[in-house]
Amino acid sequence: MEVESKRMEPEAMTIEGPVVKTSRTQSALFDLLSDPKSYELIFPKSETKYFEASQDRFTFGIGSMPHVTMVLKERVPSHTIVLSEEQGKVPIDLTCKIQPGENGAQAQLLLNAELNPMMVQMLEKPLNALIDALSKGLSRL
């Protein structure tokens, strides 16, 4: 008797943060977020257990989560910054879209991931909370 093994195919998961207003100009916000060291400013201080950055990447740890390294993947001047998870264990992209607004720029964070359905169930709530916290951090810039 042959047992058929079912492989869980990854599914796309997108989390959209709210559009937030900042006091910085569009180009100033883009320049700031183009430097991975600046992301420490938007991470929730009370939950961030580890943060280290270099010229093109940052590594962070929140709560009991394993450390994650995000690398600058793409920059469209003054509009878009894309970071990708370095190891590729869990394909995750974090995108920041920047638009001009009244009295400062507006920004929105988007998280795209390819996860199997079981991982989606496990990570959806914590990733939503992370994007919300990062969005709040963006609004303070």
Number of C-alpha atoms within 10 A of each C-alpha: 3 4 5 6 6 6 7 10 10 15 13 14 15 16 16 15 21 15 17 18 23 21 16 19 19 20 17 14 22 24 14 14 18 22 16 20 18 14 21 19 14 17 21 15 13 8 13 13 14 14 17 14 18 11 11 14 20 23 20 19 16 18 11 8 10 9 14 16 19 22 21 20 16 13 15 11 13 18 16 19 21 20 23 22 21 19 12 9 8 15 15 21 21 22 20 22 18 25 20 17 16 10 11 17 21 23 25 21 23 18 21 16 20 17 20 16 15 10 13 17 11 10 13 14 10 12 14 16 13 18 21 17 17 20 24 19 19 24 18 13 13
